[in-house]
Amino acid sequence: MIRKPTTTDSVLDEIHETRRETFERFGGDAKATLEDARQRQEAYGRPAWRAGEAGSSIPLEVEKAPPTAP
């Protein structure tokens, strides 16, 4: 039998329990769980990143270090 770790932090316990319930609701299917999360994000007007869509990547700006004195 696999023992689930318990903590003394009720917030962490609640997060872990919610994650387990969500995962079990989709029969352990990670892709279905992720798709549900994306649909909920979009329904609430939150940005949802999707791999492979045109323009879906956001270029990162790289700051250049100032030149050092010789």
C-alpha positions as CSV (number, residue, x, y, z in Angstrom):
1,M,0.0,0.0,0.0
2,I,1.3,3.4,-0.9
3,R,1.2,5.9,1.9
4,K,0.3,9.5,1.0
5,P,2.6,11.9,2.9
6,T,0.8,14.3,5.3
7,T,2.1,17.6,6.3
8,T,1.3,20.0,9.2
9,D,0.4,22.7,6.7
10,S,-3.3,22.7,6.0
11,V,-2.9,24.9,2.9
12,L,-0.5,22.4,1.3
13,D,-2.8,19.5,2.3
14,E,-5.7,21.2,0.6
15,I,-3.7,21.9,-2.6
16,H,-2.6,18.2,-2.7
17,E,-6.2,17.0,-2.1
18,T,-7.6,19.3,-4.8
19,R,-4.9,18.1,-7.3
20,R,-5.7,14.4,-6.5
21,E,-9.5,15.0,-6.9
22,T,-9.0,16.8,-10.2
23,F,-6.7,14.1,-11.5
24,E,-9.1,11.3,-10.4
25,R,-12.1,13.1,-12.0
26,F,-10.4,12.6,-15.4
27,G,-9.4,9.0,-14.7
28,G,-5.8,9.8,-14.4
29,D,-5.6,11.2,-17.9
30,A,-3.1,14.1,-17.7
31,K,-4.0,15.4,-21.2
32,A,-7.7,15.6,-20.3
33,T,-6.9,17.3,-17.0
34,L,-4.8,19.8,-18.8
35,E,-7.4,20.5,-21.5
36,D,-10.0,21.1,-18.8
37,A,-7.7,23.6,-17.1
38,R,-7.1,25.4,-20.4
39,Q,-10.9,25.6,-21.1
40,R,-11.4,27.0,-17.6
41,Q,-8.7,29.6,-18.1
42,E,-10.2,30.7,-21.4
43,A,-13.7,30.8,-19.9
44,Y,-12.4,33.3,-17.3
45,G,-10.6,35.4,-19.8
46,R,-7.2,34.3,-18.7
47,P,-4.4,33.8,-21.3
48,A,-3.9,30.1,-22.2
49,W,-0.7,29.1,-24.0
50,R,-1.0,26.3,-26.6
51,A,2.0,24.7,-28.1
52,G,2.3,24.7,-31.8
53,E,-0.1,27.6,-32.6
54,A,1.3,30.4,-34.7
55,G,2.4,33.3,-32.6
56,S,2.1,31.2,-29.4
57,S,5.6,31.8,-28.2
58,I,6.6,35.0,-26.5
59,P,10.2,36.1,-27.2
60,L,12.2,36.7,-24.1
61,E,14.2,39.9,-24.0
62,V,17.8,39.3,-23.0
63,E,19.4,42.1,-21.2
64,K,23.0,42.6,-22.2
65,A,25.5,43.3,-19.5
66,P,27.2,46.7,-19.9
67,P,30.7,46.5,-21.4
68,T,33.5,46.2,-19.0
69,A,36.3,48.7,-18.9
70,P,39.6,47.5,-20.4
